[in-house]
Amino acid sequence: MEKLKNFELKKGWQWMLYLNLIFPALLFFGGVAFKNISLGVTMAKWFHSYGLYIINPIPNFSAFTGIAGFLYPLYFFYKAAAKKDWLDLVLCLVIWGATAVYFWQEWNYLLLRFLRLA
């Protein structure tokens, strides 16, 4: 329990893992768990919108999707390179690449069938 109290997000890969995997997973599982009430619908909509607008690293300027997901990892890449923390940079690139494949293959739409959006 002491380690949980002292846990801090210090590295870029930790932030990217939280922003790209943990937070969307919480929204997804909340949407599935509360599917039949309005909270579940709200969490499902947040999951879908968060994925398209915040973490999607493939920008589509005409639909305004993926712009934030393309830009915010650049900050973590720059920060890791400036500190010469090559392991952090590689892990950030791996997480970014996995997220890009996830959206490029449109696996995000496969998860939507488990959610109720309306």
Phi, psi and omega in degrees: 000328180296323180293325178293325179292325185264005182288131178226147174273103184253330185259157179296322181293329178293317178296316181293323177296318178295311184290325185265341184233305189291309181296314176297326178295321177297318177295318181296309182293329173294320177294324178287317184293324182250036186304323188268007175235169186295331177299319179295321177295318179297314180294325177295318178294320177297317179302312182294313181294318179300318179296314183288319188262333187255311187257350179295116184273005180254101186289140172230097188291333180288329179257359181059030177255148174079359183290312179295320180292339175275325186275317187294328176295334178301324177298315180291324176297313180297315182298317180292319180291322179295324178276354184058038176264086188291327177295317177299316180298315180296316179296322176297317179294323178295315179296317178297318179295318178296321178293321179296318178296319179304315181277326180295321178278357179060037177290339178298329179285337176293327180286337184293338180292342178274352185250159175248113184265352180220000000 
